[in-house]
């Protein structure tokens, strides 16, 4: 998730427009979308990792502004060794 946000920050600053990271809980995948909502990068999580969102929604979205600010709800990942809360800065 952090690598997607990092790539999104670079792209948002270059384009001077917002980029989005979409996290799909049902498909256990993430996608980086450009301002026209076209997929720039997509990746599936390993089967041992489960996405946990605070809401019951199947999808969560992070917005990355050109200034580098990330907005979105907290994300937690659960794996074999325990739970990890992703802090985005």
Secondary structure per residue as TSV (DSSP state, phi and psi in degrees):
chain	resnum	aa	ss	phi	psi
A	1	X	-	360.0	-42.4
A	2	X	H	-63.1	-37.9
A	3	X	H	-67.3	-33.5
A	4	X	H	-66.6	-42.4
A	5	X	H	-65.7	-41.1
A	6	X	H	-62.3	-46.0
A	7	X	H	-64.7	-38.8
A	8	X	H	-64.4	-37.5
A	9	X	H	-62.5	-44.9
A	10	X	H	-62.4	-47.0
A	11	X	H	-65.2	-41.0
A	12	X	H	-64.4	-39.5
A	13	X	H	-68.0	-39.5
A	14	X	H	-65.8	-42.9
A	15	X	H	-86.6	-14.8
A	16	X	T	57.6	38.2
A	17	X	S	-144.2	161.9
A	18	X	-	-74.2	141.6
A	19	X	E	-115.4	163.2
A	20	X	E	-133.3	142.8
A	21	X	E	-112.1	120.9
A	22	X	E	-105.9	127.6
A	23	X	E	-112.5	115.9
A	24	X	E	-102.0	110.8
A	25	X	T	-71.6	-36.1
A	26	X	T	-68.4	-39.0
A	27	X	T	-94.3	-2.8
A	28	X	T	49.9	52.6
A	29	X	E	-138.8	164.5
A	30	X	E	-132.0	149.1
A	31	X	E	-140.8	140.3
A	32	X	E	-100.3	123.1
A	33	X	E	-112.5	141.9
A	34	X	-	-82.6	179.0
A	35	X	T	-59.7	-25.5
A	36	X	T	-88.7	8.2
A	37	X	-	64.0	31.1
A	38	X	-	-93.1	142.2
A	39	X	E	-71.0	123.7
A	40	X	E	-94.7	-39.1
A	41	X	E	-151.7	140.8
A	42	X	E	-140.6	142.5
A	43	X	E	-151.2	142.9
A	44	X	E	-96.9	146.1
A	45	X	-	-82.9	154.4
A	46	X	-	-60.3	153.1
A	47	X	T	-64.1	-20.5
A	48	X	T	-81.5	-5.7
A	49	X	-	-108.4	132.2
A	50	X	E	-118.1	135.4
A	51	X	E	-88.0	131.4
A	52	X	E	-120.9	121.7
A	53	X	E	-111.0	154.8
A	54	X	S	-69.6	-29.5
A	55	X	S	-97.4	171.1
A	56	X	S	-88.8	4.5
A	57	X	-	-64.9	143.5
A	58	X	S	-75.4	-15.9
A	59	X	E	-132.2	142.3
A	60	X	E	-125.4	151.2
A	61	X	E	-131.0	135.5
A	62	X	E	-111.3	132.7
A	63	X	E	-104.6	130.6
A	64	X	E	-114.2	115.3
A	65	X	-	-83.2	162.3
A	66	X	T	-60.0	-24.7
A	67	X	T	-79.0	-7.6
A	68	X	S	98.8	-1.1
A	69	X	-	-76.2	134.1
A	70	X	E	-110.0	128.4
A	71	X	E	-120.2	137.5
A	72	X	-	164.2	171.2
A	73	X	-	-79.8	157.9
A	74	X	-	-62.1	148.2
A	75	X	E	-126.4	135.9
A	76	X	E	-124.8	146.4
A	77	X	E	-118.5	138.0
A	78	X	E	-117.8	127.5
A	79	X	E	-128.9	-165.8
A	80	X	T	-65.3	-32.8
A	81	X	T	-91.3	-5.9
A	82	X	E	139.4	-162.4
A	83	X	E	-107.8	142.8
A	84	X	E	-131.0	126.7
A	85	X	E	-94.5	127.6
A	86	X	E	-87.1	119.3
A	87	X	-	-102.5	120.6
A	88	X	-	-105.3	130.3
A	89	X	-	-127.0	360.0
